[in-house]
Amino acid sequence: MRHARAYGFAGLAAFAVAAAAFAQTTVTPLPDNAPVETASLDTSAVAELAKTKWGDPQAGATKAGACAACHGLDGNPTDPMYPRMAGQSERYIAHQLALFKSGERNTGMAAVMMPFASMLSAQDMRDIGAYFATQKAGAGIADDTLITSGPNQGMKFYQVGQKLFRSGDMARGIPACMACHGPAGAGNPGPAYPHIGGQQADYVVRRLQEYRAGTTSEADPHLFNMMATIAKSLTDEEISSLGSYLQGLHERPDAATQAAMARAPQAPAAAPVPAPAPAESAPTPEAEPAAQPEQS
């Protein structure tokens, strides 16, 4: 009997241990209607712009405070190495900021721009773009010195760029710049072609050189490739001349430009050419007096 009771207690103990182990390993199924969470694989800064609303210029004025050190309070910088932002379209500015943030635009001033852009949300970019779009763009002065050698000898320096801007060069497959950017360089906010009239010459030259190099990390490079196709045929002189011409291109002079034009040295007026002396005319014979009628 004693052994039977011992075996009974041992059996109960083993059953209890097994039951505890089974309880700890039992899996409780999730309900069939549990929601499934999904996440987009495309989380780039450029893709985030599609989720935004139109920018708020007033909110953008505050957010653009960090831009003032390089681009000026109103988007008109004093340092020629930084681009003019005033008058630029909202879409273009937001798109470029997104490219800097995502690392897709990694040339030129990317090392400077990326830290600032990385702190911005997609809506911040739209707001900043909206603010600068409401500001009046200034302009500079084009270089009108004469070219003394080369294929463009005798032309004023800016005229080389002026010709390309207005007419292009069909022989080399270069379309007129104004076809996309407008006759005054005001751009087109629909396809986000930038405002280039009055843009800083140094920036234009640097950007055209980047396009001519033809290297980009943009995930969607169709706009870059469009410009790269055009720029690959441009010479250094043509790129510099385009920068000069665009710097001086504006719809009408603003106050700052008028003041700069007034301070510019004026070419001395040419001496008036003396009028030729009148030619001496031959003396005319005196008319004979009319004959008196005879008296009858």
Solvent accessible surface area in square Angstrom, and as a share of the most:
residue,aa,sasa,rsa
1,M,174,0.78
2,R,191,0.70
3,H,137,0.61
4,A,62,0.48
5,R,133,0.48
6,A,55,0.43
7,Y,162,0.61
8,G,38,0.37
9,F,139,0.58
10,A,61,0.47
11,G,40,0.39
12,L,120,0.60
13,A,57,0.44
14,A,63,0.49
15,F,145,0.60
16,A,60,0.46
17,V,105,0.61
18,A,61,0.47
19,A,49,0.38
20,A,53,0.41
21,A,54,0.42
22,F,147,0.61
23,A,70,0.54
24,Q,155,0.69
25,T,100,0.58
26,T,80,0.46
27,V,126,0.73
28,T,118,0.69
29,P,112,0.70
30,L,148,0.74
31,P,88,0.55
32,D,156,0.81
33,N,133,0.68
34,A,42,0.33
35,P,126,0.79
36,V,130,0.75
37,E,168,0.75
38,T,127,0.74
39,A,91,0.71
40,S,73,0.47
41,L,183,0.91
42,D,84,0.44
43,T,103,0.60
44,S,38,0.25
45,A,13,0.10
46,V,40,0.23
47,A,30,0.23
48,E,57,0.26
49,L,25,0.13
50,A,94,0.73
51,K,144,0.61
52,T,32,0.19
53,K,150,0.64
54,W,185,0.65
55,G,14,0.13
56,D,67,0.35
57,P,53,0.33
58,Q,154,0.68
59,A,34,0.26
60,G,0,0.00
61,A,47,0.37
62,T,112,0.65
63,K,70,0.30
64,A,7,0.05
65,G,46,0.45
66,A,63,0.49
67,C,32,0.19
68,A,24,0.18
69,A,100,0.78
70,C,36,0.21
71,H,16,0.07
72,G,17,0.16
73,L,149,0.74
74,D,58,0.30
75,G,0,0.00
76,N,32,0.17
77,P,12,0.07
78,T,140,0.81
79,D,57,0.30
80,P,72,0.45
81,M,74,0.33
82,Y,41,0.16
83,P,19,0.12
84,R,25,0.09
85,M,33,0.15
86,A,4,0.03
87,G,23,0.22
88,Q,10,0.04
89,S,19,0.12
90,E,22,0.10
91,R,113,0.41
92,Y,34,0.13
93,I,4,0.02
94,A,1,0.01
95,H,51,0.23
96,Q,22,0.10
97,L,13,0.07
98,A,0,0.00
99,L,5,0.02
100,F,14,0.06
101,K,72,0.30
102,S,44,0.29
103,G,23,0.23
104,E,23,0.10
105,R,25,0.09
106,N,81,0.41
107,T,51,0.30
108,G,49,0.47
109,M,42,0.19
110,A,6,0.05
111,A,90,0.70
112,V,62,0.36
113,M,35,0.16
114,M,69,0.31
115,P,76,0.48
116,F,89,0.37
117,A,0,0.00
118,S,58,0.38
119,M,144,0.64
120,L,30,0.15
121,S,54,0.35
122,A,15,0.12
123,Q,46,0.20
124,D,30,0.15
125,M,1,0.00
126,R,30,0.11
127,D,7,0.03
128,I,3,0.01
129,G,0,0.00
130,A,6,0.05
131,Y,33,0.13
132,F,1,0.00
133,A,42,0.33
134,T,84,0.49
135,Q,45,0.20
136,K,152,0.64
137,A,25,0.19
138,G,14,0.13
139,A,17,0.13
140,G,18,0.18
141,I,83,0.42
142,A,27,0.21
143,D,58,0.30
144,D,84,0.44
145,T,86,0.50
146,L,114,0.57
147,I,18,0.09
148,T,109,0.64
149,S,75,0.49
150,G,48,0.46
151,P,135,0.85
152,N,28,0.14
153,Q,119,0.53
154,G,53,0.51
155,M,60,0.27
156,K,78,0.33
157,F,43,0.18
158,Y,47,0.18
159,Q,57,0.25
160,V,9,0.05
161,G,0,0.00
162,Q,39,0.17
163,K,129,0.54
164,L,8,0.04
165,F,1,0.00
166,R,137,0.50
167,S,70,0.45
168,G,6,0.06
169,D,39,0.20
170,M,157,0.70
171,A,103,0.80
172,R,92,0.34
173,G,55,0.53
174,I,3,0.02
175,P,59,0.37
176,A,21,0.16
177,C,30,0.18
178,M,64,0.29
179,A,81,0.63
180,C,51,0.31
181,H,19,0.08
182,G,19,0.18
183,P,103,0.65
184,A,26,0.20
185,G,0,0.00
186,A,52,0.41
187,G,18,0.18
188,N,63,0.32
189,P,87,0.55
190,G,43,0.41
191,P,55,0.34
192,A,9,0.07
193,Y,43,0.16
194,P,29,0.18
195,H,40,0.18
196,I,26,0.13
197,G,5,0.05
198,G,0,0.00
199,Q,10,0.04
200,Q,14,0.06
201,A,18,0.14
202,D,75,0.39
203,Y,31,0.12
204,V,10,0.06
205,V,30,0.17
206,R,56,0.21
207,R,23,0.08
208,L,17,0.09
209,Q,80,0.36
210,E,27,0.12
211,Y,28,0.11
212,R,76,0.28
213,A,78,0.60
214,G,42,0.41
215,T,100,0.58
216,T,44,0.26
217,S,60,0.38
218,E,25,0.11
219,A,91,0.71
220,D,91,0.47
221,P,41,0.26
222,H,105,0.47
223,L,52,0.26
224,F,11,0.05
225,N,70,0.36
226,M,80,0.36
227,M,45,0.20
228,A,15,0.12
229,T,83,0.49
230,I,34,0.17
231,A,0,0.00
232,K,134,0.57
233,S,37,0.24
234,L,9,0.04
235,T,69,0.40
236,D,94,0.49
237,E,55,0.25
238,E,18,0.08
239,I,1,0.01
240,S,44,0.28
241,S,0,0.00
242,L,6,0.03
243,G,0,0.00
244,S,10,0.06
245,Y,14,0.05
246,L,8,0.04
247,Q,40,0.18
248,G,16,0.15
249,L,22,0.11
250,H,61,0.27
251,E,141,0.63
252,R,188,0.69
253,P,53,0.33
254,D,30,0.16
255,A,84,0.65
256,A,75,0.58
257,T,4,0.02
258,Q,100,0.45
259,A,45,0.35
260,A,27,0.21
261,M,95,0.42
262,A,84,0.65
263,R,182,0.66
264,A,39,0.30
265,P,131,0.82
266,Q,141,0.63
267,A,90,0.69
268,P,128,0.81
269,A,99,0.77
270,A,95,0.74
271,A,87,0.67
272,P,125,0.79
273,V,136,0.78
274,P,115,0.72
275,A,90,0.70
276,P,127,0.80
277,A,92,0.71
278,P,125,0.78
279,A,99,0.77
280,E,175,0.78
281,S,102,0.66
282,A,84,0.65
283,P,127,0.80
284,T,119,0.69
285,P,124,0.78
286,E,165,0.74
287,A,97,0.75
288,E,156,0.70
289,P,125,0.79
290,A,88,0.68
291,A,99,0.77
292,Q,154,0.69
293,P,105,0.66
294,E,166,0.74
295,Q,168,0.75
296,S,159,1.03
